[in-house]
Amino acid sequence: MRLDTAWSDILKKEATGIDDCDLGEVQQIGTDFIVTEKGIINKKRYCIPKNLIAGFGGHTLYFRIMKAESKRFRRDNLKH
C-alpha cells in the first residue's frame, strides 16, 4: 500500500485496527513491517506487515486487522 505521506510522518502516531483495536504507537518502520508498542509498564509490541495498512488519517495509522487477529502479530521480545 502506498501512503500519500512520508513514512517518517507516521512515527509516534497512534495505530489502530478496523474494530478500534488499540495497537499502540508506531515505534519503527521497517522495509516490510511497522513496529508498534502499547502500554507503559506491561508493554505489548506488534510487528504488522505494511500490506495490512488501510490508511493514515494524520494522527492515526489504520490497519486492516481486528482485535482477535492482533495476537498473531505480538512480538513482545523485540528490542528497539
N, C-alpha and C positions, 0 to 999 in steps of 0.2 A: 504494500500500500504506500502510496506517495502522499506526503503531507505538504500543505502549502506554507509551511513554516520551517524554520531551521531546527534541526534536531536539538541543538543547544537550548532552544527556547522552551523545550518541554522538561528540562532538568528542574527538579524541585517542585514540579507541578503534581497535583493530585491525580491518581489513577483509579478508574472505576470500571466495573463490568456493566453489562446491559441491564441487569436487575438491581442496580445501585449497590453492587458488591464492592465494598471498600478494599482496594488493593494497595493502599498506602500512597507513598510519594515516590516519584521517579528519582532514582539514585544514579543509575548508569545507563548508557546507551551503547550496546554492542553492535556488531555487524548484523546479526540476525535476531537479537533479543533485547528486551527492555528489562532492567532490573528495578524492582520497586521494593520499598520497605515500609512496613506498617507497625506501629506501636513504639513505645518509649522504653519500657522495661523488658517486656517479653516480645522482642522484635520478631516479626514474620517477614521473610524475604520471598519474593516471587521472581521468577525468570520466565517472562512471557514472550513468545515469538512475535516479531514485528508484523507478521502477516495476519495477526488477530486484532490489529488496531482498527477501530471503527471510525475514529476521528478525533480531532482536537478542538476543544471549544474555547481556547485562550487561557483557561485556568485548569481545565481537566482533560486528561487523556483517556479516551474511552476505548475499551477492548470488547470484542465480541465473545465474551465468556460470561457464564453465570456463576453464582456463588458455589454451587455444587461442583463445578468444573475447576474452580480456582485451586483446590487442594493438589491437583496433579502438577501445578506449576510452582509449588512451595519448594524453596531451596534455602532453608534456614542455615545451612552450613557454608553459604557463600561468604567470602571475605571481600571487603572493599579494597 
